[in-house]
Amino acid sequence: MLQLGQNYVLCLRTLDILQKEGATGMTIKVVKFGGSSLADSLQVGKAIAIVKADPTRTHVVVSAPGKRNALDTKVTDLLLGWYRLKKQGVYEEAAQLWTAICNRYFEIISGLDLGLDLRDDFAAIQDAQEAGASEDFIASRGEYLMAKIMADALDYEFVDAAKCVRFNSIKTASGHLATHDRLYNEGLTHSLVYSLMHDKRVVMPGFYGTLLDGKTIQIFPRNSSDISGAIVAAALQANVYEKFTDVPGILAADNRLVKNPRSITSATYRELGELAIDPSGVFHPEAMYPVQTAGVETHILDANNPREKGTVIYPDIRAPSLTPGTVIGIAARAGFSIITVYKVAMNREVGFVRRVLEVLEHERISFEHAPMGRDIMNVLLETSQLKDKEDYIVNRLISFCFADEVKIEDSLALISTVGRAMRDTAGVAARLFTALANHGISNRIIDQGATEMNIVVGVKESDLKPAVNAIYKEFFPSA
């Protein structure tokens, strides 16, 4: 078995079969199109042209149609709205949504001048809802229908993700499948290798699979269907995984905080992993694990301008050279808290840190950073995890860890400045902190011990935007 970090498992049988069949010499590109690239017939036409322009684009993974404009609604949201209205017995409004759903697909089929008829598929969805289908099943139908259209337009084989992708059934305390507990079994490998060996080209819907029973539909978290494409690319040992979206690559900063930030032309998976707290990122953090472990190069490209280079993400061993200390990007997110634990000479007490983390583990709370000193330990975590637990955690840390004092500070934001060999390059940290000081911004927390490529600072949420802009202007002065 090939272990992908601690999060994914794929079968090595893929590579074995390909080697025996002499297929490893083939150039394979797995292509993923996001919802914005499939919003209407015009966008779908662009996606079709992109696939046809390169014969090595053998496997295509698609999202459901996204928004056509800022006031539009994604098909997945229309499906969920229809499902919930039907369950509530609000039939007239549900019928209006159903008409809107059907019209979205009819427009695409008509605009592409296809002969495809989806009426039986629409009837099957309605029948499934009446029979008590789950919300996950209904949500998955957006990708299912879009994949059927794309397969027909390209004359590729349609492969249902329900026959390929498997999840395990471990759930979090909130009842959702934990992302770090997902398991993708051999079904994906066997199906795709079969299609490859028989010179078939495949379109597969993203966003869903089934539980290990092979029947119960389970979806990925919203906006993370590029994980599906990454799994396919890893299973096929593809040369390149291409994700097409509506922006020219991964941005060096959140464009909601910095006006017109430049794109990152190249990065490694490790560097991109340090940027994973960026909420506007176009490449889901979990999508990295399969392709990173399999050594597959990833390209993030603009479907509206596919000839532009976009962002190339390299396995570490093939990383292009960069000047040490070069900053490639800045990630930022609000909504954090610091738990500060005080105890005299805690550094001499064996097991103290373990007990602190055990308290959090008992409440199923994860953390981002945990810098500490001789008498103080800070644990930085998402505020949402502390809901209704603050008093309990404070009292438990005092009683179980014999802490002298425990405080919790909310309304903090994290800013992660990522680059190459930053820890060992003189002056990088000084430039960052000087930029913040010149704008009157104080640091609530600093963490730079664990990695050579990342400096993390915590600031007040009210200082987030000016802090990010100050850092951006320092390291990207010509932007």
N, C-alpha and C positions, 0 to 999 in steps of 0.2 A: 504494500500500500504506500501511496505517496502522501505524506502528511503536509498539508498546506498551513504553515504556522500552527496555531492551536485551534483553527476554526473550520477547516475544510478537509475532507478526505476524498481523494479520487483514486481510481484504480489504475495501476501501472500497465494493465493489460492493453490499454490503448496503444502505448508505444511498442509493446511486444508484437501486437497484430500488425501494426504499420510496418515494422521492420521485416517481419516475415513475408508480407505482401509486396515489399519493395516500394512502399508508398511514401517513405520518409523523404524521398527526393523531390516530392511535389511541393510547390509553393502554395500555401493555404493562408487566406485572409478570412477571418471571421468579422462580420460587419454588424454593428448594432446601431439602429436608428431610434432616437428618442421621439417622444410624442410631438414635439414642436416641428420635427422633420416630416411628420406624417399627418399634419393637421387637416389638410384638404387635398384635393386631386392635384393641385399645382405642386405642393410640397412632395407628395408621394411620387409624382412624375420625376422630380429632381432625384429622389432616392433611387428610383428604378434606373435612371441614367447613370448614376454613380456606380451601381452594381455592374451594369452592362459595360461600363468603360474599362473594367479590369477583370479579365477572366479568372484571376486567382481569388476573387471574392466569391468563394464557393458556399459559404454558410452565412445566412442572414438571420438576425434576431431582431424582433420589432416590439415597440411599445404600442399602446392604444393611441388613437388620434388625440393630440393635445389641443391647446387653445389656438384659434385662428387669429385672435386679437385680444387685447387686454380685457375686454368685457365678455369674452366667450367663456365657455365651460368645457373642461376636459370630458371626454367620453366616459372615463372611469367614474367621474363624479356624477354624470348623468345616470349611469347605471345604478350607482349606489342610491342616488336620490329616488329613482324609480322603484327600486327594491323596498326602500323604507316606507315610501308612500303606500305601496301595495300592502305591506304588512299592517299599516295603520288604517287601511280601508279608505284612503283618500283616492278614489279611483279616477276621478276626472283629471286631477292634476297628474296622476301617474300616467294616464293615457297620453297627456301632452308631452311628458318627458319621453315616453316610449317612441312617439312619433319623431321627436327631435333626434333620438338615438338612431333610428332607422334611416332618417334623412341624411345623417352624417355619412353613413356608409354608402347609401345610394348615390350621393353626390360624388364620392370618390370613384365608385364603379363607373358611373356615367361619364365623369370627366376624363377617365382613362380609356373610355370606349371598350370596356370589357364585357364579355358575355356571361359573367359570373352571376349566379342567382343565390342569394343568401336567405331566401324566405324560409326554407326549412330550418336553417340555423336559428333564425329569429324565433320561429315557433318552438323550437327545442328549448330555448332560453325561457320563454314564457311558461312552457310546461314544467320545466324544472323549478321555477319559482313557485308555481302552484303546488308542486309536490313537496315543497319545504326545503329547497336548495339553500345552502349556506350563503352568507354575505360574501365570503371569499370566492365562492364559485361565480356569483354574479359579477363581482369586480374583475375576475379573470377573463370574462368574455370579451372585453374590449381588445385585448391583445390577440385572443383567439381569432376573432373575426378579421382583424387587421392582417394577421399572418396568412389567412386564407386568401385575402385580396392580393397581397404581395406575391404569394406563391403562384397565383394564377397569372399575374402580370408578367412575372419573370419566367414562367414555365419551369419553376423549381418544384421540388417535392415538399408538401406540407407535412411537418412532423410535430405532433402535439406534445407540448412540454409535459403534459400529464403522464405520458408514457416514458418520459426520460428522467425527470428531475424528482428527487425524493428528499423530503425533510424528515428529521426525527421528530419525536413528540414531546421533547423536554420543553416545559414552559416556565416563564418567569412568574413571580408572585402576582403580577398584574394579569396573568392569563394569556399572555402573548408568547409565541415561540421566540426564544432567545436567539439573537443573531449569532452569537458565538457558539451555539449548540447545533447549528444546522449541519445536516449530513446529506451529501449528494451521493447516491449509490451508483452501482455499476450500470444501471439501465441507460443512463445518459451516454456513457462510454460505448456500450455495445451498439446502440441505435445509430450514433453518429459515425462510428467506425464502419459499420455496415454500409451506410450511404456513401462514404468516401471510397471504400474499396470497389463499390459498384458504379463508380463514376457518376454519382448522383449529387445534385446540388439541392440544398435544403433551406427552407424558411421555417423558423421556429418562433412561437410567441414567447416573449419574456414574461417576467413578473410572477410566475406561478409554477407550481409543481404539485405533487401529492405527498401525503404522509406515507409512511412505510407500507401502509396497506395497499398502496397503488390506486386508491379510489377517492380518498378524501382530498379535495382541492385545498391547497394552502398557498397564500400569496406571500411575496416578499413585502417588506415595509414599503410604503409609498415612495416614489421617486428613487427607487433603487433597482430597477429592472436591468441596469447594466451589469448587475451581478450575473444574470443569466448568460449574457454574452461572454463574460469572462470565464465562466465555467465551460462553455462550449469551446472557447479558444484553448483553454488548458487541456481539456480532454482530447482535443485533436492535435495537441502539440503544434498549434498554428505558428506560422512565422510572425504574423502581425494580428493584433486585435484592434480594429478601428471602431471608434465610437463617434458617430456623427450627431452633432447637436446644433444649436442656433447661435453659438458664440465661437470666436476664432481661437479655441484652445482654452486652457486653464489660465485664469487671470492671476496676476501677481498680488492682487488685493481685492477685497470685496467691493464691487462697484456700487454698492449701496452706501459705502463709507468713503470711498475715494473716487473722484470723478475720472472716468475714462482711464482706468489702470491698464498698463501694458500686459500683454500675454507672456506666459512663460514658454520659451521656445523648447527647452529640454530640461528634464529632471530625471532622477532615479526614483525607483519605488520607495526607497527609504526616505528620500527627501519629501516626496509627495505624502508619505505617511505622516510626516511631521506637520503637514498642512491640513490634516484631516479634520481639524476643528472648524474649518471654514464652512459656514452653513450654505453658502451660495456655490459651492464647488460643483463642477459638472461631472466629476468622476467619483462615484460613491466609494467611501473608504473600504468597504468589504469587497468591492469588485477587484481590489488590488491583489488579495491573497492568492486566488487561483493562478492568475497570470504571472505574478511575481515568482511564485514557487516553481512554476513550469518554465520560467525563463522566456516568456512571450513578451515581445515588444508591443507597447500600446501607443496608438495615435489618437489624439482627441482633435477632431476636425469639424469645420463649419460646413453644414450641408448646403448652405447658400453660396459658399465659395470654396468648393472642395479642392481646388488646386493650391490653396494656401497651405503652408506647412503645419500650422496649428501647434500643438504641444506633443512632443515625442517623449514617452516615458520608457527609460531603459532599465533592464536588469543591472544590478550594481556592477557586475563584472564587465559590462559593455558600456559603462558610463563615459561620455565624452569628457575631456579634461576641462576643468574650470579653475580659475585663479582662486587659491585658498582665501576664504573670507568673503567670497561673492555671495550676496544675498539674492535668492531666487524668488522669494515671495513672503507675504505677510498674511497670517490667518488670524481671525478675531471672532470672538463670540461672547455675548453677555449671558447672564443667568447662572453665575457661580457664587459659591459661599466658601469661606475658610473656617474650618474648625481649628482653633488654636489651643493646644494642650500644654500647660505649664507644669513642670515638676523639677525640683532642684536635683541636679546631677543625674538626670534621666539617661544620659549617655553611658553611665556606668552600670545601669540596671539591666541585667540580662532578661530578654523577653518583653521589655516594655513596649517596643514598637509592635511586636506581634499581638499583644493584648489590645492595643489601640485599634489595630486593623481587624481584630477578631470581633470587636464590638460592631464595627461597620458591616462586617461579613454577615453577622447574625441578622442584620436588618436588610440584607441583600443590597448593600450600597457599594458602588464602585467609586473610585477616585481618580483624578487626573494627575496630581503631583503631590508629593509629600516631603518638602524640604524641612530640614531640622537643624537645630544647634545643640548646645550643651544642655540647656534647660528648657528648650521649647521645641515643639513639633507642630507643623502646620499641615493640614490635610485639605487639599483643594478639591471640591466636587461640585456637581450640578445641584443647584438649589432645589430643583424639583424632587430630588430624591429624599429631601429632608422634610417633606410635607407631613405635618402633624407628628413629627418624631424628634423635634429639636430638644424639648425638655428631657425626654427619655434618654437621648444620646448623651447629653451633658451629664445627667445624674449617673448614667451607667459608666461613663469614662472616669468619673470621680471615684465611684465605689469599686469598680473592677480593676482600674489601673492605679488607684490611689493617687490620682493627679491632684496637685495643689489648686489648680484653677483651670476651667475650661470656658472658652468663649466661642461664639459663632458670629461671624460678620457676613452679611448678605450684600446683594447689589454690587457684585464685582464682575469684571470682564477679564478674559484672558486674551493676550496678544502673543502670538508665536511668530518670531522672526527666524526664517529658515534659510540656510545657505550651506556652502561647502567648507568644511574644516574651520568653523567659526571659533570653536573653543581654543584652538591652537594658533589663531591669528591675532596678533596684537592690535588693539585699537577698535575692534568691532563693537564690543560691549560698551566701550567708552563713547563711541559715536551714538549708539542707541540711547544710552542714558542721558547724554548731553542734549540730544534732540528733544527728549521728554522734558528735561529740566528747563530748557529754553522756552517751553510753552507752559511752564508752571504746573506740570503734571507729576505727581508723586507716585512711586511704585509701592503697591501694597504687598507684593510678593515677587521674588525673583528666583528663577530656577534655571541653572545652566550646568548641572553636574553630570547628567546621565548621557548626554549625546554631544557629539562634536558638531552637530549641524543645526542646533536649535537654541534660541534664547527665549525663555518664556517670562513675561511680566504680567502681573495682575494690577489692574487699575480700577478706579470707581467706574461704574457703568456710565455715569454722566461724562466721564473723560474719554470714553471709548473712541468716538469719531475723531476728536482732535489728536488723540494719541496715535492712532493708526496713520493719520495724514502726516504727522510729524516724522514718524519713522519712515514712511514711504518717500517723503521728499528728501530725507537724508540719504537713502540708499538708491533712489531712482531720481536723481536731480534733474535729468533731462526729459523725464516723462511728462 
